[in-house]
């Protein structure tokens, strides 16, 4: 039997939604402050108007769900649970990668099945059981409570009022109005950690809904891009090698969460997990890759490596693949450059093809074909619970390189070393680590075992390169450091050294002579120019610009700037001019009119 809401209970309902809004906002803030309730109260005491306004927003969300869904209890409960899940996702991302949840992260919801595999082990079984019991209890309660509904005229009124207030809130955070200033809201898009800390989760998250990748430089124009094109076209190429007799294959191997764990002080290893790499680095160009990320956001490292565009200029938290490139028809890249020179352009990723919209982004960058886990001829896993192994991925790559008389650019992104690091997922641990806390021993030893397997896969690749008929150069690097428990890095003393927490292994190998000069530390944006140098290939004006920046600032990231002689603390006039040119071109290609496509490529 259904009961309509009497006027006497209307006030109680509205009051309960208002209290629910304040509680919900408090929960969201607690998640943003690592469940530190004291920090939430401190934030509220400083930004009480922001807290009040955010709580009213949640009040209208609860009211809207109560009006739209014809059950007074079910609608607000669904909204409440959905918001709490959002808060939990924010908490888990913060504790794993150190970054808050952004609106574009929600695009990964379509990959829920794959995400459940990635996050396996991050949520305790007890938590899952309690969640299931709680949800079951709520469903039972909903079934037993009387079916109270709101009358149609009142429902229509609540829906309209809620829609107006929610839309007004979104407009409020979209600009810097007098009202926004009066409640101490400022969209600090250039520093997202401060943005979320100062404005709170709700205002920061909503303010990012229409966030651009970068702001328009004051002097942007076609004339400015033309001058840059003329300047760098006139430069001589910086080739360090003679071109091979025929166009070489180029293999990019970006290895998931790979770095050299033996660099961690305070820990000792029963054997060297990177025997091949440590030996090979003496005989070939090698060094470190300066990742713009830590613990995640693989697509951003890939973005730099393929396009030569730098995350340094983009707003904090940006993911270009999801925010911009997926909406474009084309974007110049090393892929498109090599295709114009007669190359096949292949992408290989042993995971779901829709992750980070790769299935849509890769054609924009110029790839002819994308092979994901579903199309792989060799998709072996070391155990059923593990990801497709690096060895299997390398074998697939070698098969592709050996299958055509046409020169090939192949971009491989692996998955074997993705967190969580659950003992046994990639077979038994064969290396023991001393000096680590007992509660972290399995985790660290599991990662070290994974790194050893990658080293073995790379040794296999080096051997197979020698059997390929066509000259071939392979570029191997780790995308970012793994999302190990924070105290593993703290114990090693790395918390205060941003360079160490962003340097991964970088190695160039070839079946022809490319020398063995050390590379130092390079940003992924500069991998392409280095390939062109080592293979004696002609560089377009854009890559001459990248090469010039590389000569002055080979390590370019928001975490640390690295010059030829080490960390840079201040820019000289030449470096600033180079970065100004670089910024203009990047804006032109990503947000502007892309004059660069005709002028610099």
C-alpha positions in Angstrom: 0.0 0.0 0.0 1.3 3.4 -0.9 1.0 6.5 1.3 1.4 10.0 0.2 3.5 12.4 2.2 1.3 14.4 4.6 2.1 18.1 5.3 3.1 17.3 8.9 6.0 15.1 7.8 7.2 17.4 5.1 9.3 19.5 7.5 10.8 16.4 9.0 11.7 15.1 5.5 13.4 18.4 4.5 15.2 18.6 7.8 16.5 15.0 7.4 17.8 15.8 3.9 19.5 18.9 5.2 21.2 17.0 8.0 22.1 14.3 5.5 23.7 16.9 3.2 26.0 18.1 6.0 26.9 14.5 7.0 27.6 13.6 3.4 29.8 16.6 2.8 31.7 15.8 6.0 32.2 12.2 4.8 33.5 13.5 1.4 35.9 15.8 3.2 37.1 13.1 5.5 38.0 10.9 2.5 40.0 13.9 1.1 41.9 14.2 4.3 42.8 10.5 4.6 39.9 9.9 7.1 41.6 12.4 9.5 38.5 13.9 11.3 40.6 16.5 13.1 41.7 17.9 9.7 38.1 18.0 8.5 37.1 20.1 11.5 40.1 22.4 11.0 39.1 22.9 7.4 35.5 23.6 8.3 36.7 26.2 10.9 38.6 28.1 8.2 36.2 27.6 5.3 32.8 27.3 7.0 31.0 29.1 4.1 32.4 26.5 1.6 31.3 23.7 3.9 27.8 25.2 4.3 27.4 25.8 0.5 28.6 22.3 -0.3 26.2 20.8 2.2 23.3 22.7 0.7 24.4 21.2 -2.7 24.1 17.7 -1.3 20.8 18.6 0.3 19.4 19.5 -3.2 20.9 16.3 -4.7 19.1 14.2 -2.0 15.9 16.2 -2.6 16.1 15.8 -6.4 16.5 12.0 -6.0 13.5 11.9 -3.6 11.4 13.8 -6.1 12.5 11.9 -9.3 12.5 8.3 -7.9 8.9 7.5 -6.7 10.0 6.3 -3.3 10.8 8.7 -0.5 13.4 6.4 1.0 15.0 4.7 -2.0 15.9 7.9 -4.0 17.9 9.7 -1.3 19.5 6.4 -0.2 20.7 5.7 -3.8 22.2 9.2 -4.0 23.8 9.0 -0.6 25.5 5.6 -1.4 26.7 6.9 -4.8 28.3 9.9 -3.2 29.9 7.8 -0.5 31.3 5.5 -3.2 32.8 8.5 -4.9 34.4 9.5 -1.6 35.9 6.1 -1.2 37.3 6.2 -4.7 38.9 9.5 -3.9 40.4 8.1 -0.7 41.8 5.1 -2.5 43.3 7.1 -5.3 44.9 9.5 -2.8 46.4 6.8 -0.7 47.7 4.9 -3.8 49.0 7.7 -6.1 48.9 10.8 -4.0 46.4 12.5 -6.3 42.7 13.2 -5.7 39.9 12.0 -7.9 39.2 14.1 -11.1 36.1 14.1 -13.2 37.8 12.5 -16.1 38.8 9.6 -13.9 35.1 8.6 -14.0 35.5 7.7 -17.7 37.2 4.5 -16.4 33.8 3.3 -15.0 33.2 1.7 -18.4 36.2 -0.5 -17.6 34.7 -1.7 -14.3 35.5 -5.3 -14.9 39.2 -4.5 -15.6 39.4 -2.1 -12.7 38.2 -4.8 -10.3 41.2 -6.9 -11.4 43.6 -4.0 -11.0 42.3 -3.1 -7.5 42.1 -6.7 -6.4 43.7 -7.0 -3.0 43.5 -3.3 -2.2 40.2 -3.8 -0.3 40.2 -6.2 2.5 37.7 -9.2 2.4 36.2 -8.1 5.7 35.4 -4.7 4.2 33.7 -6.4 1.2 31.7 -8.6 3.5 30.6 -5.7 5.7 29.6 -3.7 2.5 27.5 -6.6 1.2 25.8 -7.1 4.6 25.1 -3.3 4.8 23.6 -3.1 1.4 21.5 -6.3 2.0 20.3 -4.8 5.2 19.4 -1.5 3.5 17.5 -3.3 0.8 15.6 -5.3 3.4 14.7 -2.2 5.3 13.5 -0.5 2.1 11.2 -3.4 1.4 9.7 -3.3 4.9 9.2 0.5 5.2 5.9 1.9 4.0 5.9 3.0 0.4 5.5 6.8 1.0 5.4 9.0 -2.1 5.4 12.7 -2.7 2.4 14.1 -4.6 3.0 14.9 -8.2 2.8 18.8 -7.9 5.2 18.7 -5.0 7.5 16.4 -6.9 7.5 18.7 -9.9 8.3 21.7 -7.7 11.1 19.9 -5.8 12.6 18.7 -9.1 12.6 22.2 -10.7 14.0 23.9 -7.6 16.7 21.2 -7.2 17.7 21.5 -10.8 18.0 25.2 -10.6 20.1 25.1 -7.5 22.4 22.4 -8.7 22.9 24.2 -12.1 23.5 27.4 -10.2 26.2 25.7 -8.1 27.9 24.4 -11.2 27.9 27.9 -12.7 29.2 29.3 -9.4 32.3 27.1 -9.5 32.8 27.6 -13.3 33.8 31.3 -12.8 35.1 33.7 -10.3 32.0 35.6 -9.4 31.5 38.0 -6.4 29.5 35.3 -4.7 32.3 32.8 -5.2 34.8 35.2 -3.7 32.6 36.0 -0.8 32.6 32.3 0.3 36.4 32.1 -0.2 36.2 29.9 -3.3 39.0 30.1 -5.9 39.5 27.6 -8.6 43.2 26.8 -8.2 43.5 24.7 -11.3 47.3 25.2 -11.6 47.8 23.3 -8.3 45.2 20.6 -7.8 46.5 19.4 -4.5 46.0 22.9 -3.0 42.8 23.2 -5.0 41.3 20.1 -3.2 42.9 20.9 0.2 41.6 24.5 0.2 38.3 24.3 -1.6 37.3 20.9 -0.5 36.4 17.9 -2.6 33.0 19.1 -3.9 34.1 22.5 -5.1 37.4 21.3 -6.6 35.9 18.3 -8.3 33.0 20.3 -9.8 35.4 23.1 -10.8 37.4 20.7 -12.9 34.3 19.7 -15.0 35.2 22.3 -17.7 38.9 22.5 -17.1 41.1 23.1 -20.1 44.4 21.3 -20.5 46.3 24.6 -20.5 45.7 28.3 -20.6 46.2 30.4 -23.7 49.5 32.2 -23.8 49.2 36.0 -24.3 51.2 36.1 -27.5 49.6 33.1 -29.3 49.0 33.7 -33.0 49.7 32.2 -36.4 52.5 34.7 -36.8 54.1 33.5 -33.5 54.0 29.9 -34.6 55.4 30.8 -38.1 58.4 32.6 -36.5 59.0 29.5 -34.3 58.9 27.3 -37.4 61.3 29.5 -39.3 63.7 29.6 -36.3 64.0 25.9 -35.7 63.8 24.8 -39.4 67.0 26.7 -39.9 68.8 24.6 -37.3 71.1 21.8 -38.3 70.0 18.3 -37.2 72.0 16.9 -34.3 72.6 13.4 -35.6 75.2 11.3 -33.8 75.2 8.4 -36.2 75.1 7.5 -39.9 71.8 6.3 -41.2 71.6 2.5 -41.7 71.4 1.2 -45.2 67.6 0.7 -44.9 65.1 2.3 -42.6 65.3 0.6 -39.2 62.4 -0.8 -37.2 61.7 1.2 -34.0 60.3 -0.6 -31.0 59.1 1.4 -28.0 58.7 -0.8 -24.9 57.1 1.2 -22.1 57.1 -1.2 -19.1 54.4 -0.8 -16.4 55.6 0.4 -13.0 59.2 -0.6 -13.7 62.2 1.0 -11.9 65.5 -0.3 -10.4 64.6 -1.4 -6.9 68.3 -1.9 -6.1 68.5 1.9 -6.0 66.5 1.9 -2.7 69.0 2.3 0.1 68.5 0.4 3.5 67.4 -2.8 1.6 69.7 -5.6 0.5 68.8 -8.3 -2.0 69.8 -12.0 -2.0 70.6 -11.6 -5.7 70.6 -8.8 -8.4 67.1 -8.8 -9.9 68.3 -6.8 -12.9 71.3 -8.8 -13.9 70.9 -8.3 -17.7 70.0 -4.6 -17.5 72.9 -3.8 -15.2 75.3 -5.6 -17.6 73.8 -4.2 -20.8 73.7 -0.6 -19.6 77.5 -0.6 -19.9 77.4 -1.4 -23.6 74.6 0.7 -24.9 73.0 4.2 -24.5 71.3 4.2 -21.1 70.2 6.4 -18.3 67.0 7.3 -16.6 63.6 8.4 -17.7 62.1 11.3 -15.7 58.4 10.4 -15.3 55.8 13.2 -15.0 53.8 10.8 -12.8 54.2 8.6 -9.7 52.3 5.4 -9.1 49.8 5.8 -12.0 48.4 7.7 -15.0 50.4 5.6 -17.5 48.7 7.4 -20.4 50.4 10.7 -19.6 53.9 9.2 -20.0 52.8 7.5 -23.2 51.3 10.9 -24.4 54.7 12.5 -23.9 56.7 9.7 -25.6 54.5 9.6 -28.7 53.7 13.3 -29.2 56.8 15.0 -27.8 54.3 17.3 -25.9 55.1 17.8 -22.2 53.0 17.5 -19.2 55.0 20.3 -17.7 52.8 22.9 -19.4 49.5 21.3 -18.6 47.2 22.0 -15.7 47.6 19.7 -12.7 45.7 16.4 -12.9 45.3 16.5 -16.7 45.0 13.4 -18.7 45.2 14.5 -22.4 44.0 11.2 -23.8 40.7 11.4 -22.0 40.2 15.2 -22.0 41.3 16.2 -25.4 42.9 13.8 -27.9 39.9 11.5 -27.9 37.9 14.4 -29.4 40.4 15.2 -32.1 40.6 13.8 -35.7 44.4 13.9 -35.9 47.5 15.0 -33.9 51.1 15.0 -35.3 53.3 12.5 -33.5 56.3 10.3 -34.0 53.7 7.7 -35.3 52.5 10.0 -38.1 56.0 11.2 -39.0 57.2 7.7 -39.5 54.1 6.7 -41.4 54.8 9.5 -43.8 58.3 7.8 -44.3 56.8 4.5 -45.3 56.5 2.8 -41.9 53.9 0.4 -40.6 52.6 1.8 -37.3 51.5 -0.8 -34.7 50.4 -0.5 -31.1 50.4 -3.5 -28.7 48.9 -3.5 -25.2 48.1 -6.8 -23.4 45.1 -5.4 -21.6 41.6 -4.0 -22.4 41.7 -1.8 -25.5 39.3 0.8 -24.1 41.5 1.7 -21.1 42.4 5.4 -21.3 40.4 5.4 -24.6 43.4 3.9 -26.4 41.1 2.3 -29.0 40.0 5.8 -30.0 43.2 7.7 -29.3 45.6 5.5 -31.2 44.0 6.2 -34.7 44.2 9.9 -33.9 47.9 9.6 -33.4 48.3 7.6 -36.7 48.5 3.9 -35.7 47.5 1.5 -38.4 46.5 -1.3 -36.0 46.1 -1.8 -32.3 46.5 -5.3 -30.8 45.0 -5.7 -27.3 44.8 -8.7 -25.1 41.9 -10.1 -27.1 43.8 -10.2 -30.4 47.2 -11.4 -29.1 48.4 -14.7 -30.5 50.5 -15.3 -27.4 48.6 -14.1 -24.3 50.3 -16.2 -21.7 50.1 -15.4 -17.9 52.5 -16.9 -15.4 49.5 -17.7 -13.2 45.8 -17.4 -13.9 45.7 -14.5 -11.4 48.5 -12.5 -13.0 48.5 -10.1 -15.9 49.8 -11.2 -19.4 53.6 -11.5 -18.8 56.2 -9.2 -20.2 57.8 -12.2 -21.9 54.6 -13.0 -23.7 54.3 -9.3 -24.8 57.9 -9.2 -26.0 57.4 -12.4 -28.0 54.3 -10.9 -29.6 56.3 -7.8 -30.5 59.2 -9.7 -32.0 56.8 -11.7 -34.1 55.3 -8.5 -35.5 58.7 -7.0 -36.3 59.8 -10.2 -38.1 56.6 -10.6 -40.1 57.0 -7.8 -42.7 59.6 -6.5 -45.2 58.2 -3.0 -44.4 59.9 -0.9 -41.7 57.8 -1.0 -38.6 57.2 1.4 -35.6 55.8 -0.7 -32.8 54.7 0.8 -29.5 54.4 -1.8 -26.7 52.8 -1.0 -23.3 53.1 -3.9 -20.8 51.0 -4.8 -17.8 52.8 -7.5 -15.9 54.1 -5.2 -13.1 50.8 -3.4 -12.3 49.8 -3.2 -8.7 48.5 -4.7 -6.4 51.7 -6.7 -5.7 50.1 -9.9 -4.4 52.4 -12.8 -3.6 52.2 -15.6 -6.0 50.4 -13.7 -8.9 53.6 -14.1 -11.0 54.9 -17.3 -9.5 56.9 -17.8 -6.4 59.3 -15.1 -5.1 62.9 -16.2 -5.7 64.7 -13.2 -4.2 64.7 -12.3 -0.5 64.9 -8.6 0.6 66.5 -7.8 4.0 66.0 -4.6 6.0 62.3 -4.3 5.1 59.5 -4.2 7.7 58.0 -7.6 8.2 54.5 -6.4 7.2 56.0 -5.1 3.9 58.3 -8.0 3.1 55.9 -10.0 0.8 54.9 -6.8 -1.0 58.4 -5.7 -1.8 59.8 -9.1 -2.6 56.8 -9.7 -5.0 57.6 -6.5 -6.8 61.3 -7.4 -7.0 60.3 -10.8 -8.4 58.2 -9.0 -11.1 61.2 -6.8 -11.9 63.4 -9.9 -12.3 60.9 -11.3 -14.8 61.0 -8.1 -16.8 64.8 -8.3 -16.8 64.6 -11.8 -18.3 62.1 -10.6 -20.9 64.5 -7.8 -21.9 67.4 -10.3 -22.2 65.2 -12.4 -24.5 64.4 -9.2 -26.6 68.1 -8.4 -26.9 68.9 -11.9 -28.2 66.0 -11.8 -30.7 67.0 -8.4 -32.0 70.2 -10.0 -33.4 68.2 -12.4 -35.4 66.1 -9.8 -37.2 67.2 -9.1 -40.7 66.2 -5.4 -40.7 68.2 -2.9 -38.5 66.1 -2.5 -35.4 66.4 -0.1 -32.4 64.5 -0.8 -29.2 63.8 1.8 -26.5 62.9 0.4 -23.1 61.7 2.5 -20.1 59.5 2.3 -17.1 56.4 4.5 -17.1 56.5 5.4 -13.4 57.5 4.0 -10.0 55.2 1.4 -8.6 52.5 2.2 -6.1 54.2 0.4 -3.3 53.1 1.2 0.3 54.3 4.6 1.2 56.4 3.5 4.1 58.6 1.4 1.8 59.8 4.7 0.2 59.8 6.5 3.5 62.1 3.9 5.0 64.5 4.3 2.1 64.6 8.1 2.6 63.0 8.9 -0.7 60.1 11.1 0.5 62.2 14.3 0.4 63.8 13.6 -3.1 61.3 14.1 -5.9 63.9 13.2 -8.5 64.4 9.7 -7.2 60.6 9.1 -7.0 60.3 10.0 -10.7 63.3 8.3 -12.3 62.8 4.9 -14.0 65.3 2.9 -16.0 65.9 3.9 -19.7 67.8 1.7 -22.1 68.3 1.8 -25.9 69.3 -1.4 -27.7 69.9 -2.2 -31.3 71.2 -4.9 -33.7 73.5 -2.3 -35.2 76.1 0.1 -33.7 74.4 3.0 -31.8 77.3 3.6 -29.5 77.2 3.4 -25.7 77.1 7.0 -24.6 75.3 7.7 -21.3 72.0 9.5 -21.7 71.6 11.0 -18.2 68.0 11.7 -17.2 65.5 12.3 -20.0 61.8 13.2 -20.0 59.7 10.9 -22.2 59.0 13.8 -24.6 62.6 13.6 -25.7 62.8 9.9 -26.5 61.8 10.5 -30.1 64.6 13.0 -30.9 67.1 10.7 -29.4 65.9 7.8 -31.6 66.3 10.1 -34.7 69.8 11.1 -33.5 70.9 7.5 -33.0 69.5 6.3 -36.3 70.7 9.2 -38.4 67.2 10.2 -39.4 66.2 13.7 -40.5 64.3 15.6 -37.9 61.4 17.9 -38.7 61.4 21.5 -37.2 59.3 20.4 -34.3 61.8 17.7 -33.3 64.6 20.2 -33.7 62.8 22.3 -31.1 62.5 19.3 -28.8 66.2 18.5 -29.4 67.1 22.0 -28.5 65.1 21.9 -25.3 66.6 18.5 -24.5 70.1 20.0 -24.7 69.2 22.6 -22.1 66.6 20.9 -19.9 66.7 17.1 -20.6 64.6 16.5 -17.5 61.4 18.6 -17.7 58.7 18.0 -15.1 56.8 19.8 -12.4 58.5 17.8 -9.8 62.1 18.7 -10.7 64.0 20.4 -13.6 67.2 18.7 -14.7 69.9 20.3 -16.8 73.0 18.7 -18.4 74.8 19.1 -15.1 72.1 18.2 -12.6 69.1 19.8 -10.9 68.1 23.3 -12.1 66.8 25.7 -9.5 66.4 28.7 -11.8 66.0 29.3 -15.6 68.4 31.4 -17.6 67.2 33.6 -20.5 67.9 31.0 -23.2 66.1 28.3 -21.2 63.1 30.5 -20.6 62.9 31.5 -24.3 63.0 27.8 -25.3 60.2 26.9 -22.9 58.1 29.9 -24.1 58.5 28.6 -27.7 57.7 25.0 -26.6 54.6 26.2 -24.7 53.2 28.2 -27.7 53.6 25.1 -30.0 52.0 22.8 -27.4 49.0 25.2 -26.9 48.7 25.4 -30.7 48.6 21.7 -31.1 46.3 20.9 -28.2 44.0 23.8 -27.7 44.7 26.2 -30.6 44.3 26.1 -34.3 47.2 23.6 -35.0 49.1 25.8 -37.4 52.1 23.6 -36.4 50.8 20.7 -38.4 51.7 22.4 -41.6 54.6 24.6 -40.4 56.6 22.4 -38.1 56.2 18.8 -39.5 
